[in-house]
Amino acid sequence: MAISRDGALLGGGFFVTRYFALTATACLSGAAPGDPVELHTAMGSPLRGVVVEVASGLGLALVGVIPDAAVDYAIPQLDHAVKGDRWKAPYRPGPTKVLLSGTVDDVTEGAGNGVSVIELTSDQGPGDYTPYAGGPVERRAEGQRSMVMGMLLEPEFAGSLRDGAEELLAAAAIDSVIEAFEGLAAEHLVRGLRGETPPADPLAGCARGGAGEEVSPDGVARAFDRARRILRGINELADEGLVDPRDLVPYQIRMLDEIVGAAEDESD
C-alpha cells in the first residue's frame, strides 16, 4: 500500500489484517498516533487510515485501516525464518531501484527488547538500503507460495538490536513485530468483533486488555486454557463469516507464543 497525507506521498507499507497495516516511521513523516492518513492499495483503490501506534525502538509503526466493502486487498501469510532460507523484498522505493533478494544468514531470538532479528545477505552486494525499510521480507522457494518472514529495519535500528553492528541488513521477525504492538493483541480483535470495540474504528480500544497480564507460577495450564478459549472464539467468528480466516494468523501466533513463554518462565 501507499501512504499519503494531504495528497502528498509519504511512503509505503503492507497489510497484516484488513484492519491493520505496518510501515516504517520514516514513511509517516512525523505523523503521530491519532493522525489520519490516506492509503492506496496496490491496485490504486483508496482507503482511510490512522496512525495507531509507534514502536520507536524499531522505527516501525502500526496503521489502522478503515475497511471498505468495495475495496479488496491481499493479506499475506506469515511464517518463521530459518538460517539458509532464500528471501526477497517485493517492495522497492521507486521504479529505478533494484528488487532485493538474498540469503538468511542468521536468526537471533530476542536480540533486543524481545525482538528477534533476521540477519540478511543481499545478492545485490553492500549498499545503503535504508529506503527499503518497512517493507516485507518473504521466503523465496520455488513452487511454493511466498510467506512473509519479517519486516526490513533501518540500519540504525538493526544495529541497536545487534550490539551496535554497523551497515547491518536485517529484518525484525514478523512474530516479533506483532508482539511489539498492543493493537495487534488477540483479545483486542475478539473485543472488536464482539462489538465491544468497533473493528472499523482502529483508534478505539487499542490499549491491551488481558494480553499483557503476568502469568502465575502455575501459569502454563492457565495460559493454555486462556489461549484455547480465545482461539476457539476467534475460530467461531471465522466460521460465522464475521472475519476473513486469513486475518487470524497473527493473533493465533501471538496466543501460541504466550503459551510457550509461560512454559519457559516455569522451567527457569
C-alpha positions, 0 to 999 in steps of 0.5 A, spaced: 500 500 500 501 507 499 501 512 504 499 519 503 497 525 507 494 531 504 495 528 497 502 528 498 506 521 498 509 519 504 511 512 503 509 505 503 507 499 507 503 492 507 497 489 510 497 484 516 489 484 517 484 488 513 484 492 519 491 493 520 497 495 516 505 496 518 510 501 515 516 504 517 516 511 521 520 514 516 514 513 511 509 517 516 513 523 516 512 525 523 505 523 523 503 521 530 498 516 533 491 519 532 493 522 525 489 520 519 492 518 513 490 516 506 492 509 503 492 506 496 492 499 495 496 496 490 491 496 485 490 504 486 483 503 490 483 508 496 482 507 503 482 511 510 487 510 515 490 512 522 496 512 525 495 507 531 501 506 534 509 507 534 514 502 536 520 507 536 525 502 538 524 499 531 522 505 527 516 501 525 509 503 526 502 500 526 496 503 521 489 502 522 485 501 516 478 503 515 475 497 511 471 498 505 466 493 502 468 495 495 475 495 496 479 488 496 486 487 498 491 481 499 493 479 506 499 475 506 501 469 510 506 469 515 511 464 517 518 463 521 525 464 518 530 459 518 538 460 517 539 458 509 532 460 507 532 464 500 528 471 501 526 477 497 523 484 498 517 485 493 517 492 495 522 497 492 522 505 493 521 507 486 521 504 479 529 505 478 531 501 484 533 494 484 528 488 487 532 485 493 533 478 494 538 474 498 540 469 503 538 468 511 544 468 514 542 468 521 536 468 526 537 471 533 531 470 538 530 476 542 536 480 540 533 486 543 527 488 547 524 481 545 525 482 538 528 477 534 532 479 528 533 476 521 540 477 519 540 478 511 545 477 505 543 481 499 545 478 492 545 485 490 552 486 494 553 492 500 549 498 499 545 503 503 538 500 503 535 504 508 529 506 503 527 499 503 525 499 510 518 497 512 517 493 507 516 485 507 521 480 507 518 473 504 521 466 503 523 465 496 522 457 494 520 455 488 513 452 487 511 454 493 507 460 495 511 466 498 510 467 506 512 473 509 518 472 514 519 479 517 519 486 516 526 490 513 529 495 519 533 501 518 540 500 519 540 504 525 535 500 528 538 493 526 544 495 529 541 497 536 538 490 536 545 487 534 550 490 539 551 496 535 553 492 528 554 497 523 551 497 515 547 491 518 541 488 513 536 485 517 529 484 518 525 484 525 521 477 525 514 478 523 512 474 530 516 479 533 513 485 530 506 483 532 508 482 539 511 489 539 504 492 538 498 492 543 493 493 537 495 487 534 493 483 541 488 477 540 483 479 545 483 486 542 480 483 535 475 478 539 473 485 543 472 488 536 468 483 533 464 482 539 462 489 538 465 491 544 470 495 540 468 497 533 473 493 528 472 499 523 474 504 528 482 502 529 483 508 534 478 505 539 480 500 544 487 499 542 490 499 549 491 491 551 486 488 555 488 481 558 494 480 553 499 483 557 497 480 564 503 476 568 502 469 568 502 465 575 507 460 577 502 455 575 501 459 569 502 454 563 495 450 564 492 457 565 495 460 559 493 454 555 486 454 557 486 462 556 489 461 549 484 455 547 478 459 549 480 465 545 482 461 539 476 457 539 472 464 539 476 467 534 475 460 530 467 461 531 467 468 528 471 465 522 466 460 521 460 465 522 463 469 516 464 475 521 472 475 519 476 473 513 480 466 516 486 469 513 486 475 518 487 470 524 494 468 523 497 473 527 493 473 533 493 465 533 501 466 533 501 471 538 496 466 543 501 460 541 507 464 543 504 466 550 503 459 551 510 457 550 513 463 554 509 461 560 512 454 559 519 457 559 518 462 565 516 455 569 522 451 567 527 457 569 
